């Protein structure tokens, strides 16, 4: 069997799982598929669902990082609506000096379409993209 036959999840290390829960569940509205221990914390991990299946593993770790690179991207139909909903929930969208963006933080995507980026409390970067 090829690795491409299996579902892939992104894994994100965070410094404080309770702060992460407030962000991923409270602000992003992601549903918990399961929770459990991380290496050093009894209830230190969550697997969040997206599009009907598990998609994002968030775990407390001493090795959490602040990656300036995008770690995961959601592909959406209506980026304006999603950005408006997340902004209302308290998510702040990142604006980069090198890239143009509108007042919502949405800018043109390389190759066409539009993109908006945001960070979790640990500085991990995520994106929302749309083809229109």
QUIJO-V589823 format. One record per helix or strand. SS is the DSSP state (@ for helix, = for strand). FROM is the first residue (numbers start at 0). LEN is the number of residues. If there is no record, write none. Layout:
ss: {SS:SS}
from: {FROM:FROM}
len: {LEN:LEN}
//
This chain:
ss: {@:=:@:=:=:=:=:@:=:=:=:=}
from: {2:9:16:31:44:52:69:78:92:106:113:124}
len: {3:5:11:5:6:8:6:10:2:2:6:6}
//
